[in-house]
């Protein structure tokens, strides 16, 4: 293998911007910020996050009204 072509691998601190949860993982970045994590994502919690979904529902209804159905 060639020397000095691989990025440095760090123990990265991950911070969730939604709930504030922090944990560590391996990455080429020292610090990561994510929108959702496993503590607050609806797929893992089983709860629907209405605030994140409201825009999509309104957009769908607007499209539906335009189509005449």
Predicted model as a PDB file, atoms N, CA, C, CB and O in Angstrom, pLDDT in the B-factor column:
MODEL        1                                                                  
ATOM      1  N   UNK A   1       0.832  -1.184   0.000  1.00 70.00           N  
ATOM      2  CA  UNK A   1       0.000   0.000   0.000  1.00 70.00           C  
ATOM      3  C   UNK A   1       0.875   1.245   0.000  1.00 70.00           C  
ATOM      4  CB  UNK A   1      -0.945  -0.001   1.207  1.00 70.00           C  
ATOM      5  O   UNK A   1       1.972   1.254   0.557  1.00 70.00           O  
ATOM      6  N   UNK A   2       0.369   2.289  -0.633  1.00 83.00           N  
ATOM      7  CA  UNK A   2       1.106   3.553  -0.665  1.00 83.00           C  
ATOM      8  C   UNK A   2       1.040   4.233   0.696  1.00 83.00           C  
ATOM      9  CB  UNK A   2       0.546   4.487  -1.760  1.00 83.00           C  
ATOM     10  O   UNK A   2       0.039   4.143   1.408  1.00 83.00           O  
ATOM     11  N   UNK A   3       2.108   4.904   1.035  1.00 85.00           N  
ATOM     12  CA  UNK A   3       2.151   5.626   2.305  1.00 85.00           C  
ATOM     13  C   UNK A   3       1.585   7.029   2.128  1.00 85.00           C  
ATOM     14  CB  UNK A   3       3.595   5.693   2.847  1.00 85.00           C  
ATOM     15  O   UNK A   3       1.647   7.609   1.044  1.00 85.00           O  
ATOM     16  N   UNK A   4       1.033   7.560   3.209  1.00 87.00           N  
ATOM     17  CA  UNK A   4       0.560   8.944   3.288  1.00 87.00           C  
ATOM     18  C   UNK A   4      -0.574   9.292   2.325  1.00 87.00           C  
ATOM     19  CB  UNK A   4       1.697   9.860   3.033  1.00 87.00           C  
ATOM     20  O   UNK A   4      -0.713  10.459   1.958  1.00 87.00           O  
ATOM     21  N   UNK A   5      -1.392   8.321   1.901  1.00 90.00           N  
ATOM     22  CA  UNK A   5      -2.544   8.657   1.055  1.00 90.00           C  
ATOM     23  C   UNK A   5      -3.866   8.443   1.793  1.00 90.00           C  
ATOM     24  CB  UNK A   5      -2.522   7.817  -0.227  1.00 90.00           C  
ATOM     25  O   UNK A   5      -4.915   8.881   1.318  1.00 90.00           O  
ATOM     26  N   UNK A   6      -3.828   7.787   2.925  1.00 89.00           N  
ATOM     27  CA  UNK A   6      -5.044   7.492   3.672  1.00 89.00           C  
ATOM     28  C   UNK A   6      -5.338   8.608   4.675  1.00 89.00           C  
ATOM     29  CB  UNK A   6      -4.916   6.138   4.396  1.00 89.00           C  
ATOM     30  O   UNK A   6      -4.418   9.149   5.288  1.00 89.00           O  
ATOM     31  N   UNK A   7      -6.613   8.955   4.843  1.00 91.00           N  
ATOM     32  CA  UNK A   7      -6.954  10.013   5.814  1.00 91.00           C  
ATOM     33  C   UNK A   7      -6.783   9.506   7.245  1.00 91.00           C  
ATOM     34  CB  UNK A   7      -8.411  10.507   5.598  1.00 91.00           C  
ATOM     35  O   UNK A   7      -6.787   8.302   7.499  1.00 91.00           O  
ATOM     36  N   UNK A   8      -6.633  10.438   8.159  1.00 91.00           N  
ATOM     37  CA  UNK A   8      -6.532  10.092   9.581  1.00 91.00           C  
ATOM     38  C   UNK A   8      -7.890   9.623  10.080  1.00 91.00           C  
ATOM     39  CB  UNK A   8      -6.028  11.303  10.422  1.00 91.00           C  
ATOM     40  O   UNK A   8      -8.929  10.131   9.660  1.00 91.00           O  
ATOM     41  N   UNK A   9      -7.870   8.659  10.970  1.00 93.00           N  
ATOM     42  CA  UNK A   9      -9.093   8.092  11.528  1.00 93.00           C  
ATOM     43  C   UNK A   9      -9.191   8.514  12.981  1.00 93.00           C  
ATOM     44  CB  UNK A   9      -9.117   6.539  11.393  1.00 93.00           C  
ATOM     45  O   UNK A   9      -8.287   8.242  13.771  1.00 93.00           O  
ATOM     46  N   UNK A  10     -10.290   9.181  13.343  1.00 95.00           N  
ATOM     47  CA  UNK A  10     -10.449   9.729  14.677  1.00 95.00           C  
ATOM     48  C   UNK A  10     -11.590   9.053  15.429  1.00 95.00           C  
ATOM     49  CB  UNK A  10     -10.690  11.224  14.602  1.00 95.00           C  
ATOM     50  O   UNK A  10     -12.445   8.399  14.832  1.00 95.00           O  
ATOM     51  N   UNK A  11     -11.584   9.220  16.724  1.00 96.00           N  
ATOM     52  CA  UNK A  11     -12.715   8.855  17.573  1.00 96.00           C  
ATOM     53  C   UNK A  11     -13.575  10.111  17.619  1.00 96.00           C  
ATOM     54  CB  UNK A  11     -12.262   8.364  19.042  1.00 96.00           C  
ATOM     55  O   UNK A  11     -13.289  11.037  18.378  1.00 96.00           O  
ATOM     56  N   UNK A  12     -14.634  10.143  16.804  1.00 95.00           N  
ATOM     57  CA  UNK A  12     -15.430  11.352  16.598  1.00 95.00           C  
ATOM     58  C   UNK A  12     -16.566  11.467  17.609  1.00 95.00           C  
ATOM     59  CB  UNK A  12     -15.995  11.371  15.188  1.00 95.00           C  
ATOM     60  O   UNK A  12     -17.174  10.471  18.000  1.00 95.00           O  
ATOM     61  N   UNK A  13     -16.834  12.693  18.018  1.00 96.00           N  
ATOM     62  CA  UNK A  13     -17.966  12.987  18.892  1.00 96.00           C  
ATOM     63  C   UNK A  13     -19.129  13.394  17.988  1.00 96.00           C  
ATOM     64  CB  UNK A  13     -17.618  14.122  19.946  1.00 96.00           C  
ATOM     65  O   UNK A  13     -19.016  14.352  17.223  1.00 96.00           O  
ATOM     66  N   UNK A  14     -20.248  12.669  18.075  1.00 94.00           N  
ATOM     67  CA  UNK A  14     -21.432  12.947  17.268  1.00 94.00           C  
ATOM     68  C   UNK A  14     -22.467  13.638  18.149  1.00 94.00           C  
ATOM     69  CB  UNK A  14     -22.012  11.637  16.641  1.00 94.00           C  
ATOM     70  O   UNK A  14     -22.756  13.175  19.252  1.00 94.00           O  
ATOM     71  N   UNK A  15     -23.027  14.750  17.659  1.00 93.00           N  
ATOM     72  CA  UNK A  15     -24.034  15.503  18.390  1.00 93.00           C  
ATOM     73  C   UNK A  15     -25.288  15.599  17.544  1.00 93.00           C  
ATOM     74  CB  UNK A  15     -23.515  16.910  18.768  1.00 93.00           C  
ATOM     75  O   UNK A  15     -25.233  16.013  16.385  1.00 93.00           O  
ATOM     76  N   UNK A  16     -26.423  15.216  18.124  1.00 90.00           N  
ATOM     77  CA  UNK A  16     -27.709  15.309  17.439  1.00 90.00           C  
ATOM     78  C   UNK A  16     -28.253  16.725  17.633  1.00 90.00           C  
ATOM     79  CB  UNK A  16     -28.720  14.234  17.975  1.00 90.00           C  
ATOM     80  O   UNK A  16     -28.341  17.206  18.763  1.00 90.00           O  
ATOM     81  N   UNK A  17     -28.616  17.385  16.548  1.00 87.00           N  
ATOM     82  CA  UNK A  17     -29.104  18.759  16.622  1.00 87.00           C  
ATOM     83  C   UNK A  17     -30.562  18.820  17.090  1.00 87.00           C  
ATOM     84  CB  UNK A  17     -28.965  19.437  15.260  1.00 87.00           C  
ATOM     85  O   UNK A  17     -31.015  19.871  17.543  1.00 87.00           O  
ATOM     86  N   UNK A  18     -31.300  17.717  16.991  1.00 84.00           N  
ATOM     87  CA  UNK A  18     -32.703  17.704  17.394  1.00 84.00           C  
ATOM     88  C   UNK A  18     -32.862  17.508  18.899  1.00 84.00           C  
ATOM     89  CB  UNK A  18     -33.448  16.611  16.650  1.00 84.00           C  
ATOM     90  O   UNK A  18     -33.523  18.303  19.567  1.00 84.00           O  
ATOM     91  N   UNK A  19     -32.253  16.444  19.431  1.00 86.00           N  
ATOM     92  CA  UNK A  19     -32.481  16.121  20.843  1.00 86.00           C  
ATOM     93  C   UNK A  19     -31.273  16.399  21.735  1.00 86.00           C  
ATOM     94  CB  UNK A  19     -32.867  14.674  20.973  1.00 86.00           C  
ATOM     95  O   UNK A  19     -31.400  16.371  22.959  1.00 86.00           O  
ATOM     96  N   UNK A  20     -30.104  16.667  21.149  1.00 88.00           N  
ATOM     97  CA  UNK A  20     -28.923  16.966  21.948  1.00 88.00           C  
ATOM     98  C   UNK A  20     -28.141  15.748  22.402  1.00 88.00           C  
ATOM     99  CB  UNK A  20     -29.320  17.742  23.130  1.00 88.00           C  
ATOM    100  O   UNK A  20     -27.170  15.881  23.147  1.00 88.00           O  
ATOM    101  N   UNK A  21     -28.545  14.566  21.967  1.00 90.00           N  
ATOM    102  CA  UNK A  21     -27.853  13.331  22.328  1.00 90.00           C  
ATOM    103  C   UNK A  21     -26.428  13.346  21.766  1.00 90.00           C  
ATOM    104  CB  UNK A  21     -28.633  12.095  21.805  1.00 90.00           C  
ATOM    105  O   UNK A  21     -26.207  13.815  20.649  1.00 90.00           O  
ATOM    106  N   UNK A  22     -25.468  12.836  22.533  1.00 94.00           N  
ATOM    107  CA  UNK A  22     -24.086  12.734  22.053  1.00 94.00           C  
ATOM    108  C   UNK A  22     -23.588  11.302  22.230  1.00 94.00           C  
ATOM    109  CB  UNK A  22     -23.159  13.733  22.808  1.00 94.00           C  
ATOM    110  O   UNK A  22     -23.956  10.604  23.175  1.00 94.00           O  
ATOM    111  N   UNK A  23     -22.746  10.892  21.296  1.00 94.00           N  
ATOM    112  CA  UNK A  23     -22.104   9.583  21.380  1.00 94.00           C  
ATOM    113  C   UNK A  23     -20.829   9.629  20.549  1.00 94.00           C  
ATOM    114  CB  UNK A  23     -23.059   8.442  20.888  1.00 94.00           C  
ATOM    115  O   UNK A  23     -20.588  10.598  19.830  1.00 94.00           O  
ATOM    116  N   UNK A  24     -20.018   8.590  20.646  1.00 96.00           N  
ATOM    117  CA  UNK A  24     -18.759   8.547  19.916  1.00 96.00           C  
ATOM    118  C   UNK A  24     -18.773   7.435  18.893  1.00 96.00           C  
ATOM    119  CB  UNK A  24     -17.588   8.367  20.871  1.00 96.00           C  
ATOM    120  O   UNK A  24     -19.385   6.388  19.099  1.00 96.00           O  
ATOM    121  N   UNK A  25     -18.084   7.677  17.778  1.00 95.00           N  
ATOM    122  CA  UNK A  25     -17.935   6.695  16.716  1.00 95.00           C  
ATOM    123  C   UNK A  25     -16.629   6.970  15.992  1.00 95.00           C  
ATOM    124  CB  UNK A  25     -19.141   6.734  15.733  1.00 95.00           C  
ATOM    125  O   UNK A  25     -15.963   7.965  16.277  1.00 95.00           O  
ATOM    126  N   UNK A  26     -16.260   6.122  15.078  1.00 95.00           N  
ATOM    127  CA  UNK A  26     -15.049   6.337  14.299  1.00 95.00           C  
ATOM    128  C   UNK A  26     -15.361   7.087  13.018  1.00 95.00           C  
ATOM    129  CB  UNK A  26     -14.374   5.009  13.982  1.00 95.00           C  
ATOM    130  O   UNK A  26     -16.366   6.808  12.365  1.00 95.00           O  
ATOM    131  N   UNK A  27     -14.500   8.046  12.647  1.00 95.00           N  
ATOM    132  CA  UNK A  27     -14.722   8.841  11.444  1.00 95.00           C  
ATOM    133  C   UNK A  27     -13.429   9.531  11.034  1.00 95.00           C  
ATOM    134  CB  UNK A  27     -15.840   9.880  11.672  1.00 95.00           C  
ATOM    135  O   UNK A  27     -12.467   9.584  11.800  1.00 95.00           O  
ATOM    136  N   UNK A  28     -13.421  10.053   9.825  1.00 95.00           N  
ATOM    137  CA  UNK A  28     -12.285  10.847   9.378  1.00 95.00           C  
ATOM    138  C   UNK A  28     -12.420  12.299   9.826  1.00 95.00           C  
ATOM    139  CB  UNK A  28     -12.152  10.774   7.858  1.00 95.00           C  
ATOM    140  O   UNK A  28     -11.499  13.093   9.637  1.00 95.00           O  
ATOM    141  N   UNK A  29     -13.560  12.651  10.417  1.00 94.00           N  
ATOM    142  CA  UNK A  29     -13.792  13.971  11.000  1.00 94.00           C  
ATOM    143  C   UNK A  29     -13.712  13.854  12.524  1.00 94.00           C  
ATOM    144  CB  UNK A  29     -15.178  14.551  10.551  1.00 94.00           C  
ATOM    145  O   UNK A  29     -14.047  12.809  13.082  1.00 94.00           O  
ATOM    146  N   UNK A  30     -13.274  14.915  13.197  1.00 94.00           N  
ATOM    147  CA  UNK A  30     -13.156  14.871  14.657  1.00 94.00           C  
ATOM    148  C   UNK A  30     -14.501  15.077  15.340  1.00 94.00           C  
ATOM    149  CB  UNK A  30     -12.170  15.926  15.136  1.00 94.00           C  
ATOM    150  O   UNK A  30     -14.731  14.554  16.431  1.00 94.00           O  
ATOM    151  N   UNK A  31     -15.391  15.839  14.703  1.00 96.00           N  
ATOM    152  CA  UNK A  31     -16.690  16.137  15.298  1.00 96.00           C  
ATOM    153  C   UNK A  31     -17.757  16.121  14.209  1.00 96.00           C  
ATOM    154  CB  UNK A  31     -16.667  17.510  16.028  1.00 96.00           C  
ATOM    155  O   UNK A  31     -17.554  16.662  13.122  1.00 96.00           O  
ATOM    156  N   UNK A  32     -18.904  15.491  14.510  1.00 94.00           N  
ATOM    157  CA  UNK A  32     -20.004  15.409  13.563  1.00 94.00           C  
ATOM    158  C   UNK A  32     -21.273  15.950  14.200  1.00 94.00           C  
ATOM    159  CB  UNK A  32     -20.212  13.963  13.087  1.00 94.00           C  
ATOM    160  O   UNK A  32     -21.512  15.751  15.391  1.00 94.00           O  
ATOM    161  N   UNK A  33     -22.089  16.637  13.400  1.00 93.00           N  
ATOM    162  CA  UNK A  33     -23.401  17.109  13.853  1.00 93.00           C  
ATOM    163  C   UNK A  33     -24.433  16.528  12.905  1.00 93.00           C  
ATOM    164  CB  UNK A  33     -23.480  18.689  13.896  1.00 93.00           C  
ATOM    165  O   UNK A  33     -24.333  16.693  11.689  1.00 93.00           O  
ATOM    166  N   UNK A  34     -25.426  15.847  13.465  1.00 89.00           N  
ATOM    167  CA  UNK A  34     -26.459  15.210  12.654  1.00 89.00           C  
ATOM    168  C   UNK A  34     -27.823  15.802  12.993  1.00 89.00           C  
ATOM    169  CB  UNK A  34     -26.463  13.679  12.872  1.00 89.00           C  
ATOM    170  O   UNK A  34     -28.034  16.307  14.096  1.00 89.00           O  
ATOM    171  N   UNK A  35     -28.759  15.735  12.022  1.00 85.00           N  
ATOM    172  CA  UNK A  35     -30.108  16.263  12.237  1.00 85.00           C  
ATOM    173  C   UNK A  35     -30.915  15.390  13.182  1.00 85.00           C  
ATOM    174  CB  UNK A  35     -30.839  16.392  10.913  1.00 85.00           C  
ATOM    175  O   UNK A  35     -31.577  15.900  14.086  1.00 85.00           O  
ATOM    176  N   UNK A  36     -30.867  14.081  12.981  1.00 83.00           N  
ATOM    177  CA  UNK A  36     -31.584  13.151  13.845  1.00 83.00           C  
ATOM    178  C   UNK A  36     -30.687  11.966  14.166  1.00 83.00           C  
ATOM    179  CB  UNK A  36     -32.898  12.677  13.181  1.00 83.00           C  
ATOM    180  O   UNK A  36     -29.791  11.619  13.397  1.00 83.00           O  
ATOM    181  N   UNK A  37     -30.942  11.356  15.309  1.00 85.00           N  
ATOM    182  CA  UNK A  37     -30.165  10.184  15.719  1.00 85.00           C  
ATOM    183  C   UNK A  37     -31.136   9.049  16.047  1.00 85.00           C  
ATOM    184  CB  UNK A  37     -29.245  10.513  16.952  1.00 85.00           C  
ATOM    185  O   UNK A  37     -32.346   9.189  15.869  1.00 85.00           O  
ATOM    186  N   UNK A  38     -30.612   7.952  16.516  1.00 82.00           N  
ATOM    187  CA  UNK A  38     -31.454   6.801  16.838  1.00 82.00           C  
ATOM    188  C   UNK A  38     -32.340   7.040  18.059  1.00 82.00           C  
ATOM    189  CB  UNK A  38     -30.589   5.586  17.072  1.00 82.00           C  
ATOM    190  O   UNK A  38     -33.320   6.321  18.257  1.00 82.00           O  
ATOM    191  N   UNK A  39     -32.013   8.031  18.873  1.00 84.00           N  
ATOM    192  CA  UNK A  39     -32.837   8.342  20.053  1.00 84.00           C  
ATOM    193  C   UNK A  39     -34.101   9.123  19.673  1.00 84.00           C  
ATOM    194  CB  UNK A  39     -32.016   9.149  21.077  1.00 84.00           C  
ATOM    195  O   UNK A  39     -35.112   9.032  20.369  1.00 84.00           O  
ATOM    196  N   UNK A  40     -34.054   9.890  18.574  1.00 81.00           N  
ATOM    197  CA  UNK A  40     -35.205  10.739  18.237  1.00 81.00           C  
ATOM    198  C   UNK A  40     -35.791  10.458  16.852  1.00 81.00           C  
ATOM    199  CB  UNK A  40     -34.802  12.186  18.316  1.00 81.00           C  
ATOM    200  O   UNK A  40     -36.822  11.038  16.512  1.00 81.00           O  
ATOM    201  N   UNK A  41     -35.176   9.592  16.038  1.00 75.00           N  
ATOM    202  CA  UNK A  41     -35.706   9.296  14.712  1.00 75.00           C  
ATOM    203  C   UNK A  41     -36.943   8.418  14.828  1.00 75.00           C  
ATOM    204  CB  UNK A  41     -34.640   8.612  13.838  1.00 75.00           C  
ATOM    205  O   UNK A  41     -36.956   7.458  15.598  1.00 75.00           O  
ATOM    206  N   UNK A  42     -37.981   8.743  14.067  1.00 71.00           N  
ATOM    207  CA  UNK A  42     -39.260   8.033  14.188  1.00 71.00           C  
ATOM    208  C   UNK A  42     -39.154   6.552  13.816  1.00 71.00           C  
ATOM    209  CB  UNK A  42     -40.302   8.700  13.311  1.00 71.00           C  
ATOM    210  O   UNK A  42     -39.943   5.749  14.313  1.00 71.00           O  
ATOM    211  N   UNK A  43     -38.211   6.169  12.964  1.00 69.00           N  
ATOM    212  CA  UNK A  43     -38.043   4.757  12.606  1.00 69.00           C  
ATOM    213  C   UNK A  43     -37.644   3.930  13.827  1.00 69.00           C  
ATOM    214  CB  UNK A  43     -36.986   4.605  11.496  1.00 69.00           C  
ATOM    215  O   UNK A  43     -38.116   2.806  13.993  1.00 69.00           O  
ATOM    216  N   UNK A  44     -36.788   4.471  14.671  1.00 67.00           N  
ATOM    217  CA  UNK A  44     -36.302   3.746  15.846  1.00 67.00           C  
ATOM    218  C   UNK A  44     -37.210   3.901  17.060  1.00 67.00           C  
ATOM    219  CB  UNK A  44     -34.915   4.216  16.198  1.00 67.00           C  
ATOM    220  O   UNK A  44     -37.312   2.981  17.871  1.00 67.00           O  
ATOM    221  N   UNK A  45     -37.867   5.045  17.197  1.00 69.00           N  
ATOM    222  CA  UNK A  45     -38.699   5.279  18.375  1.00 69.00           C  
ATOM    223  C   UNK A  45     -40.115   4.745  18.202  1.00 69.00           C  
ATOM    224  CB  UNK A  45     -38.749   6.756  18.686  1.00 69.00           C  
ATOM    225  O   UNK A  45     -40.783   4.431  19.186  1.00 69.00           O  
ATOM    226  N   UNK A  46     -40.574   4.641  16.964  1.00 71.00           N  
ATOM    227  CA  UNK A  46     -41.943   4.181  16.714  1.00 71.00           C  
ATOM    228  C   UNK A  46     -42.972   5.285  16.861  1.00 71.00           C  
ATOM    229  CB  UNK A  46     -42.286   3.055  17.648  1.00 71.00           C  
ATOM    230  O   UNK A  46     -44.169   5.034  16.724  1.00 71.00           O  
ATOM    231  N   UNK A  47     -42.530   6.495  17.137  1.00 72.00           N  
ATOM    232  CA  UNK A  47     -43.422   7.641  17.283  1.00 72.00           C  
ATOM    233  C   UNK A  47     -43.284   8.531  16.044  1.00 72.00           C  
ATOM    234  CB  UNK A  47     -43.100   8.442  18.589  1.00 72.00           C  
ATOM    235  O   UNK A  47     -42.182   8.733  15.535  1.00 72.00           O  
ATOM    236  N   UNK A  48     -44.399   9.053  15.574  1.00 68.00           N  
ATOM    237  CA  UNK A  48     -44.366   9.939  14.424  1.00 68.00           C  
ATOM    238  C   UNK A  48     -44.090  11.359  14.899  1.00 68.00           C  
ATOM    239  CB  UNK A  48     -45.694   9.868  13.629  1.00 68.00           C  
ATOM    240  O   UNK A  48     -44.764  11.869  15.795  1.00 68.00           O  
ATOM    241  N   UNK A  49     -43.107  11.982  14.297  1.00 61.00           N  
ATOM    242  CA  UNK A  49     -42.749  13.347  14.640  1.00 61.00           C  
ATOM    243  C   UNK A  49     -43.596  14.281  13.770  1.00 61.00           C  
ATOM    244  CB  UNK A  49     -41.210  13.606  14.437  1.00 61.00           C  
ATOM    245  O   UNK A  49     -43.281  14.494  12.599  1.00 61.00           O  
ATOM    246  N   UNK A  50     -44.651  14.829  14.331  1.00 56.00           N  
ATOM    247  CA  UNK A  50     -45.598  15.655  13.586  1.00 56.00           C  
ATOM    248  C   UNK A  50     -44.940  16.932  13.064  1.00 56.00           C  
ATOM    249  CB  UNK A  50     -46.794  16.007  14.466  1.00 56.00           C  
ATOM    250  O   UNK A  50     -45.246  17.363  11.953  1.00 56.00           O  
ATOM    251  N   UNK A  51     -44.061  17.534  13.825  1.00 54.00           N  
ATOM    252  CA  UNK A  51     -43.458  18.799  13.405  1.00 54.00           C  
ATOM    253  C   UNK A  51     -42.629  18.648  12.135  1.00 54.00           C  
ATOM    254  CB  UNK A  51     -42.590  19.356  14.518  1.00 54.00           C  
ATOM    255  O   UNK A  51     -42.626  19.541  11.288  1.00 54.00           O  
ATOM    256  N   UNK A  52     -41.939  17.546  11.998  1.00 55.00           N  
ATOM    257  CA  UNK A  52     -41.128  17.326  10.806  1.00 55.00           C  
ATOM    258  C   UNK A  52     -41.990  16.914   9.619  1.00 55.00           C  
ATOM    259  CB  UNK A  52     -40.067  16.263  11.077  1.00 55.00           C  
ATOM    260  O   UNK A  52     -41.604  17.116   8.468  1.00 55.00           O  
ATOM    261  N   UNK A  53     -43.139  16.346   9.892  1.00 57.00           N  
ATOM    262  CA  UNK A  53     -43.990  15.802   8.841  1.00 57.00           C  
ATOM    263  C   UNK A  53     -45.013  16.814   8.326  1.00 57.00           C  
ATOM    264  CB  UNK A  53     -44.703  14.576   9.349  1.00 57.00           C  
ATOM    265  O   UNK A  53     -45.576  16.603   7.252  1.00 57.00           O  
ATOM    266  N   UNK A  54     -45.268  17.881   9.037  1.00 60.00           N  
ATOM    267  CA  UNK A  54     -46.333  18.816   8.692  1.00 60.00           C  
ATOM    268  C   UNK A  54     -46.127  19.437   7.322  1.00 60.00           C  
ATOM    269  CB  UNK A  54     -46.428  19.903   9.735  1.00 60.00           C  
ATOM    270  O   UNK A  54     -47.089  19.548   6.562  1.00 60.00           O  
ATOM    271  N   UNK A  55     -44.951  19.832   6.983  1.00 70.00           N  
ATOM    272  CA  UNK A  55     -44.684  20.450   5.691  1.00 70.00           C  
ATOM    273  C   UNK A  55     -44.975  19.525   4.535  1.00 70.00           C  
ATOM    274  CB  UNK A  55     -43.263  20.901   5.620  1.00 70.00           C  
ATOM    275  O   UNK A  55     -45.496  19.964   3.509  1.00 70.00           O  
ATOM    276  N   UNK A  56     -44.654  18.265   4.676  1.00 73.00           N  
ATOM    277  CA  UNK A  56     -44.891  17.288   3.613  1.00 73.00           C  
ATOM    278  C   UNK A  56     -46.375  17.048   3.402  1.00 73.00           C  
ATOM    279  CB  UNK A  56     -44.196  15.972   3.935  1.00 73.00           C  
ATOM    280  O   UNK A  56     -46.831  16.921   2.265  1.00 73.00           O  
ATOM    281  N   UNK A  57     -47.129  16.987   4.486  1.00 74.00           N  
ATOM    282  CA  UNK A  57     -48.567  16.764   4.395  1.00 74.00           C  
ATOM    283  C   UNK A  57     -49.239  17.953   3.716  1.00 74.00           C  
ATOM    284  CB  UNK A  57     -49.172  16.527   5.795  1.00 74.00           C  
ATOM    285  O   UNK A  57     -50.090  17.774   2.844  1.00 74.00           O  
ATOM    286  N   UNK A  58     -48.863  19.154   4.110  1.00 77.00           N  
ATOM    287  CA  UNK A  58     -49.433  20.361   3.510  1.00 77.00           C  
ATOM    288  C   UNK A  58     -49.099  20.437   2.025  1.00 77.00           C  
ATOM    289  CB  UNK A  58     -48.920  21.616   4.233  1.00 77.00           C  
ATOM    290  O   UNK A  58     -49.947  20.813   1.216  1.00 77.00           O  
ATOM    291  N   UNK A  59     -47.894  20.090   1.670  1.00 81.00           N  
ATOM    292  CA  UNK A  59     -47.474  20.104   0.269  1.00 81.00           C  
ATOM    293  C   UNK A  59     -48.290  19.085  -0.547  1.00 81.00           C  
ATOM    294  CB  UNK A  59     -45.957  19.797   0.158  1.00 81.00           C  
ATOM    295  O   UNK A  59     -48.698  19.369  -1.673  1.00 81.00           O  
ATOM    296  N   UNK A  60     -48.520  17.908   0.027  1.00 81.00           N  
ATOM    297  CA  UNK A  60     -49.310  16.886  -0.651  1.00 81.00           C  
ATOM    298  C   UNK A  60     -50.750  17.348  -0.858  1.00 81.00           C  
ATOM    299  CB  UNK A  60     -49.286  15.581   0.147  1.00 81.00           C  
ATOM    300  O   UNK A  60     -51.313  17.174  -1.939  1.00 81.00           O  
ATOM    301  N   UNK A  61     -51.343  17.936   0.177  1.00 82.00           N  
ATOM    302  CA  UNK A  61     -52.724  18.408   0.064  1.00 82.00           C  
ATOM    303  C   UNK A  61     -52.852  19.522  -0.976  1.00 82.00           C  
ATOM    304  CB  UNK A  61     -53.226  18.903   1.423  1.00 82.00           C  
ATOM    305  O   UNK A  61     -53.840  19.585  -1.707  1.00 82.00           O  
ATOM    306  N   UNK A  62     -51.863  20.385  -1.037  1.00 85.00           N  
ATOM    307  CA  UNK A  62     -51.858  21.457  -2.027  1.00 85.00           C  
ATOM    308  C   UNK A  62     -51.818  20.887  -3.438  1.00 85.00           C  
ATOM    309  CB  UNK A  62     -50.667  22.392  -1.799  1.00 85.00           C  
ATOM    310  O   UNK A  62     -52.540  21.351  -4.321  1.00 85.00           O  
ATOM    311  N   UNK A  63     -50.973  19.879  -3.650  1.00 86.00           N  
ATOM    312  CA  UNK A  63     -50.889  19.215  -4.956  1.00 86.00           C  
ATOM    313  C   UNK A  63     -52.202  18.539  -5.299  1.00 86.00           C  
ATOM    314  CB  UNK A  63     -49.751  18.187  -4.971  1.00 86.00           C  
ATOM    315  O   UNK A  63     -52.650  18.581  -6.445  1.00 86.00           O  
ATOM    316  N   UNK A  64     -52.820  17.913  -4.301  1.00 85.00           N  
ATOM    317  CA  UNK A  64     -54.084  17.207  -4.505  1.00 85.00           C  
ATOM    318  C   UNK A  64     -55.183  18.175  -4.915  1.00 85.00           C  
ATOM    319  CB  UNK A  64     -54.492  16.454  -3.233  1.00 85.00           C  
ATOM    320  O   UNK A  64     -55.977  17.869  -5.805  1.00 85.00           O  
ATOM    321  N   UNK A  65     -55.240  19.346  -4.274  1.00 87.00           N  
ATOM    322  CA  UNK A  65     -56.242  20.353  -4.618  1.00 87.00           C  
ATOM    323  C   UNK A  65     -56.035  20.879  -6.033  1.00 87.00           C  
ATOM    324  CB  UNK A  65     -56.199  21.509  -3.620  1.00 87.00           C  
ATOM    325  O   UNK A  65     -57.007  21.132  -6.745  1.00 87.00           O  
ATOM    326  N   UNK A  66     -54.780  21.048  -6.451  1.00 85.00           N  
ATOM    327  CA  UNK A  66     -54.471  21.522  -7.786  1.00 85.00           C  
ATOM    328  C   UNK A  66     -54.927  20.535  -8.852  1.00 85.00           C  
ATOM    329  CB  UNK A  66     -52.988  21.779  -7.916  1.00 85.00           C  
ATOM    330  O   UNK A  66     -55.405  20.936  -9.912  1.00 85.00           O  
ATOM    331  N   UNK A  67     -54.779  19.251  -8.570  1.00 82.00           N  
ATOM    332  CA  UNK A  67     -55.127  18.229  -9.566  1.00 82.00           C  
ATOM    333  C   UNK A  67     -56.639  18.061  -9.706  1.00 82.00           C  
ATOM    334  CB  UNK A  67     -54.494  16.891  -9.189  1.00 82.00           C  
ATOM    335  O   UNK A  67     -57.104  17.468 -10.679  1.00 82.00           O  
ATOM    336  N   UNK A  68     -57.408  18.573  -8.752  1.00 74.00           N  
ATOM    337  CA  UNK A  68     -58.860  18.521  -8.845  1.00 74.00           C  
ATOM    338  C   UNK A  68     -59.476  17.254  -8.259  1.00 74.00           C  
ATOM    339  CB  UNK A  68     -59.266  18.647 -10.268  1.00 74.00           C  
ATOM    340  O   UNK A  68     -60.653  16.986  -8.502  1.00 74.00           O  
ATOM    341  N   UNK A  69     -58.734  16.482  -7.510  1.00 63.00           N  
ATOM    342  CA  UNK A  69     -59.283  15.252  -6.914  1.00 63.00           C  
ATOM    343  C   UNK A  69     -59.785  15.472  -5.534  1.00 63.00           C  
ATOM    344  CB  UNK A  69     -58.257  14.167  -6.892  1.00 63.00           C  
ATOM    345  O   UNK A  69     -60.275  14.538  -4.900  1.00 63.00           O  
TER     346      UNK A  69                                                      
ENDMDL                                                                          
END                                                                             
